[in-house]
Amino acid sequence: MKKFVNDPKNYVPEMLEGLALANPDTLRYVPDYNLIMRTDAPREDKVSIIQGSGSGHEPAHVMTVGAGMLDAACPGDVFAAPPTDYVYETIKLLASPKGVLLLVNNYTGDRMAFDMAQELAEAEDITVRTLFIDDDVSVQDSTYTVGRRGVAGNFFVMKAVGAAAERGADLDEICRIGEKVNSVTRTMGMALTACTPPAKGSPLFDLPADEIEMGVGIHGEPGRRRVKLMPADAIVDELLDAVVSDLPFESGDRVALMVNGLGGTPISELYIVYRRAHNQLTDRGITVGRNYVGEYCTSLDMAGVSITLVRLDDEIESLLGDPAEIAIRVF
């Protein structure tokens, strides 16, 4: 497998250094803690929003640091939770008089690292709250977690709480908003191929050329089932049925629809997926009020897609519509 890699041990630091060099006016890189933070953070007039998780899911989360979204991200190595001390030092550097909110995708390693870091920070009288994101409907438990996984729907939580923080909302209000968005967000994904971690140099799991994994996790965790390759419309129908029926979404709802590429899917194919999902929602009486097509939460170079729906109301839609200045310019 050919990759743009020097020493695999330096894969994450070199990526973060490049990201900061490309955005010198807005981003600061702190190599001691794998930390990317806003150059104007922390600010005394707003809550600081921090997320971590493993690397390999870019643009999540380091490329969503900026005005209107995250104040900082401290990733671990590829598909690995950040060390507790990295999260702890990040909290201290980002401590604001208005408090700190930690956004954590529901994976066991991430929960442990952020829970312990929060305890250490609170012992120093830093006000910290944590919000867990668990939008994946694919499976209840997986290799990496107890309960549902946090996947591409985390972007809507980040965007809503980031906008609220930028407006000056207090920590309690921001937590309420984040919990509300998480509660109305559902996602399911699938893989056409496995991904190849730089340190491994070969596919993470075996997926025959004529098979696909429905409900795959973003670390390659098994999904609901393996089936023979189907036409695009049939794949979308299965994903969408699972997502719509879970909340459930109903006729008369207004939603945000995200078609998220997992790293190795051409944008043209994502729009083929979007076409079917949009038309199927319309047929169900569900209105697509906002749409997002592109790569938001990937799995390195995995070919695949996830579909996310968010039930909108005036508050959520207003927050999603606020401007954001981040490296990938997707919002």
N, C-alpha and C positions, 0 to 999 in steps of 0.2 A: 504494500500500500504506500503510495507516494504522498508525502506531507511536507508542508513548509515548517520544518521543525529543526532546531539546532539540538541542544540537549533536552530531552523530554522533561527533565527536572526543572528547567527554566521556562517551560511552555507558558505557564500562567504569569510569572513576573514579566516576561518579555511582552506578552500581550498587554498587560496593564501599563507598562512603560510606554508602549506605542500609542495606546488610547490617550494617555495623558499628554504626550507630545503632540498629538493631533488636535487637542482641545485645550491649549495652554491658558486661555482666558477664563475657562469655566471649571476645569478639573485639576485636582491635585492628587498626585500619587504618593503614598506613604509605603515604601517597600517593606518596612519592618513588619507590617500587619496585612500585607496584600490589600491595602486600603485605597479605594478611589473615593474622593470626597469633593464636594463643591468648594471652589476657592473662596466663596463668601460665607461658608459655614464654620462654626455654628452662628446663628443669628439670635439675638435676645428677644426678637419680636415674633418668633415662630417656633413651633414644635419641630424637632429634628426627626426625620424619617430615615430609618436604616433597614436594609435587607442584606442578607448574605447568601448562603447556599453554596453548593459546589460550582466550580467552573464547568465549561462545556455546554452551557445553555444560552450563550450569548445570542442576542443582546441582553438577556436577563443575566445579571442584574446590574452589572457595572456600567453598561451603556445606557441605563435609564437614570443615571445620576444627573441632576440638573434642576433648574428652576421649574417648579410645578410638579416635580416627582420626587425621587429620592434625594436625600442630602448626602448619603454615603452608602457604599456597598463594600463588604469585606469577604470576598469569596475564599473558599478552600481550594484544594487541588481539583483536578477534573473528577467530577462525580463524588466529591468528598466534602463533608461539612467543614467549615472553617474551625480552627482551634479555638477553644474557649478564650484564651488570652487575646487572640486577635479581636474577637467580638467585644471583650471587656475594654481593651484599649480604644477601640473605635467608639464605644459608648462614652468613654471619658473625653475623647477629643471632640465629640459632637454634643456634649452636654449643654443644654439650653435651660435658662430659667423657666421656660414653659414646658420642659420635659422632653422625653425621648420615646418614640414609638418604634418597636422592633416588629418587622414583618417577617414571618417565618413560614416557609412552605412545610407542610406536614410530613416530615421525614424524621425518623428517630434520631439520627445523628445531629441534624440541625436543631431539633427541639432540645436535646441535651446541651449542646454548646451554648445556645442562646439563653436557656433557663439558668445555667450556672453563671453565665456572664451577667445576667440581670441581678442575680443574688449578690454578686460581688459589687456591682455598681450601687445597688441600694444600700449596701453596708457603708458606702461613702456618701450617703444622702443624696444620690442622684435619682430623680423621679423617672422611672422607666415603666412602660407598659408593653405587653406583647400581644400580637394578634396572629393567630394561626390560620393559614389559608388551605382549604381542602376541597377544591372544586372538581376533582376528577371523579366521574361516575363509574369508571371502568370496573374497578374492584374495590371491595371494602378494606381488605388488608393486602399488603404486598411484601416483597423482599425487604423493602427499606422502611416500612412504617406500619403502625397500627392505626387503622382507620383509613380514610380517603387521602389520596395524595394531593399535593398542591402543584398545579401545572400552569398552563398558559393563562388561565383566568386571573392569576396574580397581577397581571398588568392592569386590570380594571381596579383592583384594590389599590395598587400603587398610585394610579392616576387620580382616583377619587380622594384618597387621604392626602396626597401631595398637593392637590388643588385646595383642599380645605385648610391645610397648614399654611399655604401661601396667602390665603384670605385672612389668616390670623386666628383661626379657630383654636379653642383650648384642647387639651389632651383628651378629656372625656368626650367632647364632641367628635373629635377625629376618630377615636376608637368606636364610637357609635356608628359613624359613617362606614368605617372599614368593615365592621361586623355585618352591617346591612348589605353592603355590596357583595361580600363573600356569601351571604345567605341566599342571594338570588343569582349566583353565577355557577354554571355547570359546564364541564368540558369532557370530551372523550377523544382519544387519538388512536392512530394505527400506524404500523410500519410496513413499508415495502422492502426495506433492507435493514440490516444491523448497522451500527456505527462503529468507528475504529478509534479507541482512545490512543493518544500519542505514545504513552508509555507501553502499551500492549503491542501496537503495530499490526494487529490483526482484528477482524470483526469480533465484537463483544459477545455475540451469540450466533448460533447457526440458524439461518432462515433460508430454506431451499428457494431456488429461483422462481418456482411456480407457486409459492405460498406467501401469505401475509399474516401479520399478527394484529388482531383486533383488540384494542384496549391496551396496547403496549405502554409501559411507563417511560419517562424521559431519561431513565438510566438503563433502559433495556429490560426492565422488569417484565415478566410475563403478563399478558393481558387476559382477556376472557377466553379466547380460542384462536387456534390457527386454522386457516381455511385456504382453499385454492384461490389464486388471484381472480378477482372479479372486475367487471367494468366499473369505471369511476362512479357512475350514478348509483350502482348497487352498494358500493362502499359508503358513499355519502348517506344513503338512506339508512343504513345500519347505524352509523354514528349518530345521525340526527335523531332517529327514533329513540336511542338510548338517552340522549341529552334531554329531548323534549319531554319524555315520559317521566323523568326523574323528579323534576320540581313539583308538579308538572307545569310546563308552559301551555297556555290555553288560547283559544280563539279570542281576539280582542287585545292580547298582550302586544306591547311595543318593546322591541328588544334591540340590543347591540349584538351583531353577529361577527365573530372573529374566525377567519380561516388562517391557521397558523402552520407555517412550514417547519418541519423538524430539522432542517439544515441542508438536506440534499435534494429538495424538490424544486423544480423550476417554477418561477412565478406564473408562467402560462398555465401550468397544471393546477396551481392554487386557484386561479380564476375559473377553471373548469369545475372545480369543487364548489367554489362560491356560487356559480350559476345555479347548480342543482340545489344547494342548500337554500338559497334565496327563494327560488321558485317553489320548493317544497313548503317553506314557511308561509309563503303567500297563500298557497293552497289550503293551509290549515287555519287561515284567518289571522296569522301572526304577522305584524308589521315590522320590517327591519328599519329601525330609526337611525342607527349608526352602523357603519361597517368598517372592518379592519381586515386587510388581506396582506400577508407578508410573513416575515419571521420575527417572532416575539419571544418565544421560549423554545429553544432548539435542543437537540441531542447530538451535538457535534455535526457529523456529516450524514446522519440517518435520513434516508428517503422516507417520507411519511407526512402525515398531516394530523392536526387536531382541530376540532370544531368547538367553539365556545359560544354560549348564549348568556346574556345578562338581561334580566327583566328590568326595564327602565321605568322610572318615574321622573317627575320634574326635577327633584333634587339630584338624583344620580346623573341624569342627562346634562344638567347644568355643570356639574363638576367635571364630567368627561369632556365637556366643551371648552373648558378653560385652557389657555395656552400653556405649553410646556417647552422648555429649551433643553433638549438632551442630545446626546451624540448621534442617535440614529434618526432623529427627526420624523418619527412615525406618528406622533400624536398631534 
